[in-house]
Amino acid sequence: MSAYGKYVVKKFFWYFVTLIVAIALNFLLPRMIEGNPVSVIVAQMTQGMTESDTIKRVYDTFAAEFGIDQPLHVQFFIYVKNLLTGNWGTSFGLYPKPVTEILASAIPWTIGLQLPAILVGWIIGNVLGAVAAYRKGVFDKVIFPVALFVNSIPFFTLAIIMLYAFALTLKWFPMHGGYDYQMIPSLSWEFIGSVLRHHTLPFLSIVLVTIGGQAIGMREMSIYELNSDYVLYSKLLGIRDSRIARYVFRNAMLPQITGLALSIGTMVGGSLICEIVFSYPGIGTWMFTAIRQLDYPLISGCTLLIALAVLLANFTIDLIYGWIDPRIKAAQMEDQ
């Protein structure tokens, strides 16, 4: 087996071990929350009933169906068996809706919100960071403090501020949801306009913080590259500044590209609190709802989806770097 092949197998093994740990935690952590979700469901379904035997039969039926009447280790093996067959369980709170159906409806909203926000914030932030490092002077004195201030604001804090200012006070945008509730989803211009209006505030709250972080990172990497020996040597050789700048910013972009790839891979779990603040119908809102209702299958489904996205993103980055980074290739050869 080649050095790269051994590298891939080694990485795959450790990521597989991490996945097993993640599955175990996804099962155990929701069940450590105090409360009995079946009691909540039964209480809702038996309102007005007075016969204790009937209520007990309803409780026993749901307890058996959800498997919570079994020992914990038996529940875990049933959970793993169901995962292997693609069954992520049935939601307690939205019974009898499958968890996969709920997540399938939420993922497009999360991706539609976070993918454009990540890309726009990444592009604008890197351009501003490069300009601040290269131009210096007034650009650096203005862009860097502003970027540092914005980056220090958590997503949810900025989201609450924007919600209060532009939705509650000025009433320029809707306060919550993905579209007007009285509308039926369709491809009409009216529905698309409603989606865009609801999309604007959560989008901007993510973009502004992303711009700040990317601008700071790009500025620091650009300054590091501009002070490197190869830049001084190139200037002594009489190479044009514009050509040197292309090499500088190409090298400075490498860590930023890695960050972009990880952000895209982990966007399923990113900025979940921002979705909760705006009641946006993505993964974050459903996860918050599941926690309030002690909906074990839905909590496990949301966290497992996030874990899978993070592991897949990191594994892909490791494979790409193992292929293109000469330092990692050298380490592979030493391990042979």
One Martini backbone bead per residue (centre of mass of N, CA, C, O) as a GRO file, in nm:
protein
  336
    1MET     BB    1   0.098   0.035   0.021
    2SER     BB    2   0.079   0.349   0.008
    3ALA     BB    3   0.127   0.631   0.186
    4TYR     BB    4  -0.153   0.754   0.126
    5GLY     BB    5  -0.320   0.504   0.192
    6LYS     BB    6  -0.237   0.492   0.493
    7TYR     BB    7  -0.340   0.772   0.561
    8VAL     BB    8  -0.640   0.718   0.497
    9VAL     BB    9  -0.686   0.478   0.689
   10LYS     BB   10  -0.609   0.625   0.949
   11LYS     BB   11  -0.819   0.849   0.930
   12PHE     BB   12  -1.070   0.669   0.906
   13PHE     BB   13  -1.046   0.529   1.178
   14TRP     BB   14  -1.069   0.784   1.363
   15TYR     BB   15  -1.341   0.881   1.247
   16PHE     BB   16  -1.498   0.625   1.319
   17VAL     BB   17  -1.457   0.643   1.622
   18THR     BB   18  -1.590   0.921   1.650
   19LEU     BB   19  -1.868   0.831   1.546
   20ILE     BB   20  -1.930   0.629   1.770
   21VAL     BB   21  -1.921   0.835   1.999
   22ALA     BB   22  -2.140   1.021   1.882
   23ILE     BB   23  -2.369   0.812   1.889
   24ALA     BB   24  -2.362   0.763   2.194
   25LEU     BB   25  -2.416   1.061   2.275
   26ASN     BB   26  -2.683   1.095   2.117
   27PHE     BB   27  -2.828   0.890   2.303
   28LEU     BB   28  -2.759   0.981   2.605
   29LEU     BB   29  -2.800   1.291   2.652
   30PRO     BB   30  -3.112   1.320   2.621
   31ARG     BB   31  -3.161   1.100   2.864
   32MET     BB   32  -3.044   1.310   3.092
   33ILE     BB   33  -3.298   1.449   3.087
   34GLU     BB   34  -3.539   1.559   3.266
   35GLY     BB   35  -3.802   1.344   3.217
   36ASN     BB   36  -4.118   1.240   3.042
   37PRO     BB   37  -4.230   1.231   2.722
   38VAL     BB   38  -4.477   1.039   2.738
   39SER     BB   39  -4.637   1.198   2.949
   40VAL     BB   40  -4.686   1.442   2.768
   41ILE     BB   41  -4.841   1.297   2.543
   42VAL     BB   42  -5.062   1.166   2.717
   43ALA     BB   43  -5.174   1.430   2.838
   44GLN     BB   44  -5.271   1.539   2.560
   45MET     BB   45  -5.451   1.276   2.474
   46THR     BB   46  -5.615   1.263   2.781
   47GLN     BB   47  -5.797   1.488   2.777
   48GLY     BB   48  -6.080   1.430   2.991
   49MET     BB   49  -5.988   1.186   3.122
   50THR     BB   50  -6.062   0.952   3.415
   51GLU     BB   51  -5.948   0.679   3.344
   52SER     BB   52  -5.673   0.515   3.455
   53ASP     BB   53  -5.659   0.264   3.271
   54THR     BB   54  -5.660   0.410   3.002
   55ILE     BB   55  -5.410   0.583   3.051
   56LYS     BB   56  -5.219   0.343   3.099
   57ARG     BB   57  -5.254   0.212   2.820
   58VAL     BB   58  -5.146   0.451   2.661
   59TYR     BB   59  -4.871   0.461   2.793
   60ASP     BB   60  -4.778   0.168   2.730
   61THR     BB   61  -4.796   0.194   2.424
   62PHE     BB   62  -4.585   0.424   2.389
   63ALA     BB   63  -4.351   0.297   2.546
   64ALA     BB   64  -4.327   0.052   2.352
   65GLU     BB   65  -4.291   0.206   2.083
   66PHE     BB   66  -4.031   0.381   2.192
   67GLY     BB   67  -3.868   0.186   2.414
   68ILE     BB   68  -3.863   0.299   2.731
   69ASP     BB   69  -3.920   0.005   2.873
   70GLN     BB   70  -3.631  -0.047   2.829
   71PRO     BB   71  -3.328  -0.093   2.866
   72LEU     BB   72  -3.071   0.106   2.779
   73HIS     BB   73  -2.902  -0.104   2.610
   74VAL     BB   74  -3.139  -0.189   2.433
   75GLN     BB   75  -3.200   0.089   2.313
   76PHE     BB   76  -2.923   0.121   2.176
   77PHE     BB   77  -2.938  -0.122   1.980
   78ILE     BB   78  -3.194  -0.026   1.840
   79TYR     BB   79  -3.077   0.244   1.743
   80VAL     BB   80  -2.848   0.126   1.567
   81LYS     BB   81  -3.022  -0.056   1.390
   82ASN     BB   82  -3.191   0.176   1.271
   83LEU     BB   83  -2.959   0.337   1.145
   84LEU     BB   84  -2.867   0.108   0.942
   85THR     BB   85  -3.176   0.138   0.804
   86GLY     BB   86  -3.257   0.461   0.814
   87ASN     BB   87  -3.380   0.485   1.112
   88TRP     BB   88  -3.439   0.781   1.324
   89GLY     BB   89  -3.726   0.779   1.399
   90THR     BB   90  -3.991   0.908   1.605
   91SER     BB   91  -4.155   1.170   1.690
   92PHE     BB   92  -4.299   1.281   1.975
   93GLY     BB   93  -4.421   1.573   1.910
   94LEU     BB   94  -4.491   1.462   1.585
   95TYR     BB   95  -4.676   1.242   1.598
   96PRO     BB   96  -4.584   1.014   1.327
   97LYS     BB   97  -4.320   1.165   1.252
   98PRO     BB   98  -4.036   1.143   1.099
   99VAL     BB   99  -3.721   1.260   1.137
  100THR     BB  100  -3.631   1.267   0.836
  101GLU     BB  101  -3.863   1.454   0.743
  102ILE     BB  102  -3.794   1.699   0.918
  103LEU     BB  103  -3.498   1.737   0.819
  104ALA     BB  104  -3.562   1.762   0.514
  105SER     BB  105  -3.724   2.036   0.561
  106ALA     BB  106  -3.477   2.199   0.709
  107ILE     BB  107  -3.215   2.200   0.537
  108PRO     BB  108  -3.283   2.408   0.309
  109TRP     BB  109  -3.301   2.650   0.506
  110THR     BB  110  -3.014   2.638   0.620
  111ILE     BB  111  -2.862   2.652   0.350
  112GLY     BB  112  -3.008   2.910   0.238
  113LEU     BB  113  -2.883   3.085   0.468
  114GLN     BB  114  -2.564   2.999   0.506
  115LEU     BB  115  -2.424   2.981   0.232
  116PRO     BB  116  -2.447   3.278   0.138
  117ALA     BB  117  -2.327   3.401   0.399
  118ILE     BB  118  -2.048   3.267   0.384
  119LEU     BB  119  -1.962   3.365   0.099
  120VAL     BB  120  -1.999   3.670   0.135
  121GLY     BB  121  -1.826   3.702   0.392
  122TRP     BB  122  -1.565   3.584   0.272
  123ILE     BB  123  -1.517   3.777   0.038
  124ILE     BB  124  -1.533   4.053   0.180
  125GLY     BB  125  -1.332   3.997   0.411
  126ASN     BB  126  -1.079   3.938   0.231
  127VAL     BB  127  -1.070   4.203   0.082
  128LEU     BB  128  -1.045   4.388   0.332
  129GLY     BB  129  -0.790   4.254   0.452
  130ALA     BB  130  -0.603   4.303   0.207
  131VAL     BB  131  -0.630   4.611   0.197
  132ALA     BB  132  -0.530   4.669   0.487
  133ALA     BB  133  -0.242   4.539   0.444
  134TYR     BB  134  -0.152   4.693   0.176
  135ARG     BB  135  -0.237   5.000   0.229
  136LYS     BB  136  -0.302   5.093   0.495
  137GLY     BB  137  -0.351   5.330   0.696
  138VAL     BB  138  -0.677   5.417   0.684
  139PHE     BB  139  -0.774   5.134   0.624
  140ASP     BB  140  -0.656   4.993   0.878
  141LYS     BB  141  -0.776   5.197   1.096
  142VAL     BB  142  -1.075   5.110   1.015
  143ILE     BB  143  -1.112   4.804   0.948
  144PHE     BB  144  -0.992   4.662   1.197
  145PRO     BB  145  -1.170   4.772   1.432
  146VAL     BB  146  -1.440   4.695   1.306
  147ALA     BB  147  -1.384   4.390   1.274
  148LEU     BB  148  -1.323   4.338   1.575
  149PHE     BB  149  -1.598   4.427   1.683
  150VAL     BB  150  -1.786   4.242   1.515
  151ASN     BB  151  -1.643   3.966   1.593
  152SER     BB  152  -1.723   4.002   1.911
  153ILE     BB  153  -2.007   3.942   1.815
  154PRO     BB  154  -2.248   3.748   1.851
  155PHE     BB  155  -2.487   3.624   1.662
  156PHE     BB  156  -2.731   3.651   1.864
  157THR     BB  157  -2.686   3.947   1.944
  158LEU     BB  158  -2.716   4.071   1.663
  159ALA     BB  159  -2.993   3.951   1.611
  160ILE     BB  160  -3.143   4.099   1.841
  161ILE     BB  161  -3.076   4.385   1.753
  162MET     BB  162  -3.205   4.364   1.467
  163LEU     BB  163  -3.483   4.282   1.559
  164TYR     BB  164  -3.544   4.537   1.724
  165ALA     BB  165  -3.480   4.759   1.508
  166PHE     BB  166  -3.614   4.636   1.218
  167ALA     BB  167  -3.882   4.491   1.335
  168LEU     BB  168  -4.000   4.625   1.600
  169THR     BB  169  -3.950   4.934   1.541
  170LEU     BB  170  -3.945   4.980   1.211
  171LYS     BB  171  -4.085   4.746   1.040
  172TRP     BB  172  -3.918   4.626   0.778
  173PHE     BB  173  -3.933   4.337   0.905
  174PRO     BB  174  -3.984   4.040   0.997
  175MET     BB  175  -3.962   3.852   1.301
  176HIS     BB  176  -4.058   3.561   1.182
  177GLY     BB  177  -3.974   3.304   0.997
  178GLY     BB  178  -3.985   3.208   0.638
  179TYR     BB  179  -4.293   3.296   0.608
  180ASP     BB  180  -4.602   3.358   0.555
  181TYR     BB  181  -4.849   3.171   0.707
  182GLN     BB  182  -5.089   3.229   0.488
  183MET     BB  183  -4.905   3.085   0.297
  184ILE     BB  184  -4.839   2.887   0.011
  185PRO     BB  185  -4.610   2.701  -0.112
  186SER     BB  186  -4.438   2.842  -0.400
  187LEU     BB  187  -4.337   2.990  -0.731
  188SER     BB  188  -4.417   3.262  -0.656
  189TRP     BB  189  -4.342   3.594  -0.616
  190GLU     BB  190  -4.478   3.630  -0.342
  191PHE     BB  191  -4.331   3.402  -0.192
  192ILE     BB  192  -4.039   3.484  -0.254
  193GLY     BB  193  -4.060   3.764  -0.118
  194SER     BB  194  -4.122   3.652   0.164
  195VAL     BB  195  -3.861   3.490   0.199
  196LEU     BB  196  -3.664   3.733   0.167
  197ARG     BB  197  -3.765   3.900   0.407
  198HIS     BB  198  -3.704   3.671   0.623
  199HIS     BB  199  -3.390   3.637   0.534
  200THR     BB  200  -3.234   3.905   0.588
  201LEU     BB  201  -3.162   3.925   0.893
  202PRO     BB  202  -3.015   3.650   0.936
  203PHE     BB  203  -2.813   3.700   0.711
  204LEU     BB  204  -2.677   3.963   0.824
  205SER     BB  205  -2.590   3.850   1.104
  206ILE     BB  206  -2.383   3.652   0.972
  207VAL     BB  207  -2.219   3.827   0.772
  208LEU     BB  208  -2.095   4.042   0.963
  209VAL     BB  209  -1.931   3.844   1.140
  210THR     BB  210  -1.778   3.706   0.908
  211ILE     BB  211  -1.629   3.951   0.801
  212GLY     BB  212  -1.464   4.012   1.053
  213GLY     BB  213  -1.307   3.741   1.071
  214GLN     BB  214  -1.186   3.738   0.781
  215ALA     BB  215  -1.037   4.011   0.791
  216ILE     BB  216  -0.843   3.941   1.019
  217GLY     BB  217  -0.714   3.687   0.895
  218MET     BB  218  -0.615   3.818   0.627
  219ARG     BB  219  -0.442   4.040   0.747
  220GLU     BB  220  -0.240   3.863   0.906
  221MET     BB  221  -0.143   3.687   0.665
  222SER     BB  222  -0.048   3.923   0.484
  223ILE     BB  223   0.162   4.043   0.676
  224TYR     BB  224   0.333   3.790   0.696
  225GLU     BB  225   0.398   3.771   0.388
  226LEU     BB  226   0.516   4.065   0.350
  227ASN     BB  227   0.759   3.977   0.572
  228SER     BB  228   0.894   3.791   0.396
  229ASP     BB  229   1.177   3.693   0.231
  230TYR     BB  230   1.063   3.665  -0.065
  231VAL     BB  231   0.976   3.963  -0.087
  232LEU     BB  232   1.248   4.099  -0.053
  233TYR     BB  233   1.389   3.946  -0.284
  234SER     BB  234   1.196   4.043  -0.510
  235LYS     BB  235   1.258   4.344  -0.478
  236LEU     BB  236   1.566   4.319  -0.538
  237LEU     BB  237   1.501   4.204  -0.837
  238GLY     BB  238   1.254   4.398  -0.952
  239ILE     BB  239   0.977   4.314  -0.894
  240ARG     BB  240   0.668   4.376  -0.921
  241ASP     BB  241   0.425   4.452  -0.695
  242SER     BB  242   0.183   4.312  -0.832
  243ARG     BB  243   0.319   4.031  -0.845
  244ILE     BB  244   0.378   3.996  -0.546
  245ALA     BB  245   0.085   4.024  -0.448
  246ARG     BB  246  -0.019   3.765  -0.577
  247TYR     BB  247   0.156   3.572  -0.405
  248VAL     BB  248   0.077   3.667  -0.126
  249PHE     BB  249  -0.242   3.619  -0.152
  250ARG     BB  250  -0.224   3.324  -0.227
  251ASN     BB  251  -0.094   3.230   0.042
  252ALA     BB  252  -0.305   3.368   0.237
  253MET     BB  253  -0.557   3.191   0.127
  254LEU     BB  254  -0.523   2.900   0.228
  255PRO     BB  255  -0.650   2.918   0.517
  256GLN     BB  256  -0.919   3.042   0.412
  257ILE     BB  257  -1.008   2.797   0.245
  258THR     BB  258  -1.022   2.604   0.477
  259GLY     BB  259  -1.235   2.765   0.633
  260LEU     BB  260  -1.450   2.748   0.413
  261ALA     BB  261  -1.479   2.441   0.400
  262LEU     BB  262  -1.562   2.409   0.698
  263SER     BB  263  -1.808   2.596   0.693
  264ILE     BB  264  -1.966   2.436   0.480
  265GLY     BB  265  -1.959   2.160   0.635
  266THR     BB  266  -2.079   2.314   0.920
  267MET     BB  267  -2.356   2.468   0.854
  268VAL     BB  268  -2.569   2.285   0.986
  269GLY     BB  269  -2.442   2.385   1.287
  270GLY     BB  270  -2.454   2.681   1.227
  271SER     BB  271  -2.617   2.933   1.376
  272LEU     BB  272  -2.863   2.821   1.549
  273ILE     BB  273  -2.944   3.067   1.727
  274CYS     BB  274  -3.031   3.247   1.496
  275GLU     BB  275  -3.276   3.073   1.421
  276ILE     BB  276  -3.417   3.096   1.695
  277VAL     BB  277  -3.459   3.403   1.708
  278PHE     BB  278  -3.628   3.387   1.412
  279SER     BB  279  -3.780   3.120   1.370
  280TYR     BB  280  -3.629   2.948   1.171
  281PRO     BB  281  -3.690   2.653   0.960
  282GLY     BB  282  -3.446   2.496   1.089
  283ILE     BB  283  -3.242   2.308   1.279
  284GLY     BB  284  -3.240   2.493   1.530
  285THR     BB  285  -3.547   2.510   1.586
  286TRP     BB  286  -3.595   2.201   1.610
  287MET     BB  287  -3.398   2.157   1.844
  288PHE     BB  288  -3.538   2.342   2.047
  289THR     BB  289  -3.810   2.197   2.041
  290ALA     BB  290  -3.705   1.916   2.127
  291ILE     BB  291  -3.597   2.000   2.407
  292ARG     BB  292  -3.868   2.104   2.525
  293GLN     BB  293  -4.012   1.803   2.451
  294LEU     BB  294  -3.824   1.557   2.485
  295ASP     BB  295  -3.720   1.470   2.182
  296TYR     BB  296  -3.509   1.230   2.132
  297PRO     BB  297  -3.500   1.167   1.822
  298LEU     BB  298  -3.466   1.467   1.730
  299ILE     BB  299  -3.213   1.534   1.884
  300SER     BB  300  -3.039   1.305   1.766
  301GLY     BB  301  -3.075   1.388   1.469
  302CYS     BB  302  -2.948   1.669   1.482
  303THR     BB  303  -2.669   1.592   1.610
  304LEU     BB  304  -2.592   1.379   1.398
  305LEU     BB  305  -2.592   1.565   1.154
  306ILE     BB  306  -2.374   1.753   1.259
  307ALA     BB  307  -2.152   1.540   1.302
  308LEU     BB  308  -2.136   1.441   1.009
  309ALA     BB  309  -2.060   1.714   0.880
  310VAL     BB  310  -1.798   1.762   1.039
  311LEU     BB  311  -1.648   1.498   0.971
  312LEU     BB  312  -1.660   1.523   0.662
  313ALA     BB  313  -1.511   1.790   0.639
  314ASN     BB  314  -1.246   1.705   0.783
  315PHE     BB  315  -1.181   1.458   0.606
  316THR     BB  316  -1.159   1.608   0.337
  317ILE     BB  317  -0.932   1.801   0.420
  318ASP     BB  318  -0.723   1.583   0.490
  319LEU     BB  319  -0.710   1.458   0.204
  320ILE     BB  320  -0.622   1.712   0.050
  321TYR     BB  321  -0.367   1.775   0.220
  322GLY     BB  322  -0.231   1.493   0.175
  323TRP     BB  323  -0.197   1.558  -0.142
  324ILE     BB  324  -0.071   1.879  -0.146
  325ASP     BB  325   0.105   1.867   0.110
  326PRO     BB  326   0.446   1.832   0.153
  327ARG     BB  327   0.463   1.786   0.462
  328ILE     BB  328   0.271   1.542   0.475
  329LYS     BB  329   0.422   1.368   0.269
  330ALA     BB  330   0.682   1.346   0.436
  331ALA     BB  331   0.547   1.203   0.678
  332GLN     BB  332   0.456   0.955   0.517
  333MET     BB  333   0.744   0.856   0.442
  334GLU     BB  334   0.845   0.821   0.739
  335ASP     BB  335   0.618   0.593   0.816
  336GLN     BB  336   0.728   0.354   0.622
   0.00000   0.00000   0.00000
